[in-house]
């Protein structure tokens, strides 16, 4: 079963703080994309609303969250992981 993560950004962090960590986050994310463990990822349309990503399974989602520099640097206030039944697959 696939899994979806939802990130809620820490409201006490500035865009400058996010951008300082972004290159490491982007590099980490690229590794997951290359390994085909992440199926889609991105921020929501309005700045500050957070982001989501879809993974091949819950184990991959948990590994991503545990290694993501955004999470490690305290830029994410809340992470939610939900297993998802993709009815189109």
C-alpha beads as a LAMMPS data file, in Angstrom:
LAMMPS data file: protein, C-alpha beads

89 atoms
88 bonds

1 atom types
1 bond types

-500.0 500.0 xlo xhi
-500.0 500.0 ylo yhi
-500.0 500.0 zlo zhi

Masses

1 110.0

Atoms # bond

1 1 1 0.000 0.000 0.000
2 1 1 1.274 3.457 -0.852
3 1 1 1.814 6.125 1.791
4 1 1 1.394 9.890 1.827
5 1 1 3.254 12.292 4.085
6 1 1 1.941 15.721 4.985
7 1 1 4.315 18.361 6.318
8 1 1 3.163 21.392 8.293
9 1 1 5.807 24.099 8.328
10 1 1 6.981 25.517 11.637
11 1 1 5.356 28.944 11.856
12 1 1 8.254 30.420 13.817
13 1 1 10.733 29.760 10.982
14 1 1 11.511 32.244 8.226
15 1 1 11.777 31.648 4.498
16 1 1 15.494 32.406 4.832
17 1 1 15.819 29.513 7.284
18 1 1 14.055 27.181 4.840
19 1 1 16.186 28.360 1.932
20 1 1 19.393 27.794 3.904
21 1 1 18.466 24.112 4.267
22 1 1 16.756 23.712 0.883
23 1 1 19.840 22.546 -1.078
24 1 1 20.368 19.638 1.343
25 1 1 16.645 18.802 1.282
26 1 1 16.602 18.892 -2.521
27 1 1 19.645 16.605 -2.754
28 1 1 18.103 14.148 -0.289
29 1 1 14.797 14.220 -2.171
30 1 1 16.573 13.602 -5.495
31 1 1 18.030 10.373 -4.104
32 1 1 14.528 9.123 -3.293
33 1 1 13.228 10.106 -6.721
34 1 1 16.129 8.308 -8.391
35 1 1 15.438 5.176 -6.332
36 1 1 11.777 5.342 -7.450
37 1 1 10.582 5.253 -3.831
38 1 1 8.766 8.582 -4.129
39 1 1 6.020 8.967 -6.716
40 1 1 5.227 12.654 -6.334
41 1 1 6.205 15.500 -4.058
42 1 1 5.719 19.222 -3.676
43 1 1 4.634 22.199 -1.640
44 1 1 1.037 23.348 -1.527
45 1 1 0.104 26.403 -3.597
46 1 1 0.163 29.013 -0.849
47 1 1 3.454 29.653 0.959
48 1 1 3.437 28.325 4.494
49 1 1 0.727 25.708 3.914
50 1 1 3.216 22.865 3.954
51 1 1 3.863 20.062 1.521
52 1 1 3.022 16.470 0.708
53 1 1 4.631 13.492 -0.984
54 1 1 3.469 10.070 -2.129
55 1 1 5.696 7.038 -1.540
56 1 1 5.651 3.434 -2.705
57 1 1 5.033 2.249 0.868
58 1 1 5.002 3.346 4.507
59 1 1 8.572 2.164 5.088
60 1 1 9.863 4.479 2.338
61 1 1 7.826 7.393 3.729
62 1 1 9.216 6.859 7.225
63 1 1 12.781 6.626 5.906
64 1 1 12.297 9.899 4.029
65 1 1 10.957 11.732 7.071
66 1 1 13.737 10.392 9.303
67 1 1 16.457 11.593 6.921
68 1 1 14.958 14.824 5.610
69 1 1 17.087 17.865 6.519
70 1 1 13.918 19.985 6.860
71 1 1 12.741 17.670 9.645
72 1 1 16.186 17.330 11.216
73 1 1 16.611 21.125 11.370
74 1 1 13.223 21.671 13.058
75 1 1 11.604 23.413 10.093
76 1 1 8.645 21.032 10.091
77 1 1 6.230 21.410 13.001
78 1 1 4.116 18.354 12.260
79 1 1 4.474 15.260 10.093
80 1 1 1.532 13.014 9.295
81 1 1 1.989 9.714 7.480
82 1 1 -1.089 7.973 6.115
83 1 1 -1.290 4.741 4.199
84 1 1 -3.188 5.268 0.966
85 1 1 -5.109 2.885 -1.239
86 1 1 -4.464 4.151 -4.768
87 1 1 -7.549 2.993 -6.647
88 1 1 -6.091 4.006 -10.025
89 1 1 -3.034 1.774 -9.728

Bonds

1 1 1 2
2 1 2 3
3 1 3 4
4 1 4 5
5 1 5 6
6 1 6 7
7 1 7 8
8 1 8 9
9 1 9 10
10 1 10 11
11 1 11 12
12 1 12 13
13 1 13 14
14 1 14 15
15 1 15 16
16 1 16 17
17 1 17 18
18 1 18 19
19 1 19 20
20 1 20 21
21 1 21 22
22 1 22 23
23 1 23 24
24 1 24 25
25 1 25 26
26 1 26 27
27 1 27 28
28 1 28 29
29 1 29 30
30 1 30 31
31 1 31 32
32 1 32 33
33 1 33 34
34 1 34 35
35 1 35 36
36 1 36 37
37 1 37 38
38 1 38 39
39 1 39 40
40 1 40 41
41 1 41 42
42 1 42 43
43 1 43 44
44 1 44 45
45 1 45 46
46 1 46 47
47 1 47 48
48 1 48 49
49 1 49 50
50 1 50 51
51 1 51 52
52 1 52 53
53 1 53 54
54 1 54 55
55 1 55 56
56 1 56 57
57 1 57 58
58 1 58 59
59 1 59 60
60 1 60 61
61 1 61 62
62 1 62 63
63 1 63 64
64 1 64 65
65 1 65 66
66 1 66 67
67 1 67 68
68 1 68 69
69 1 69 70
70 1 70 71
71 1 71 72
72 1 72 73
73 1 73 74
74 1 74 75
75 1 75 76
76 1 76 77
77 1 77 78
78 1 78 79
79 1 79 80
80 1 80 81
81 1 81 82
82 1 82 83
83 1 83 84
84 1 84 85
85 1 85 86
86 1 86 87
87 1 87 88
88 1 88 89
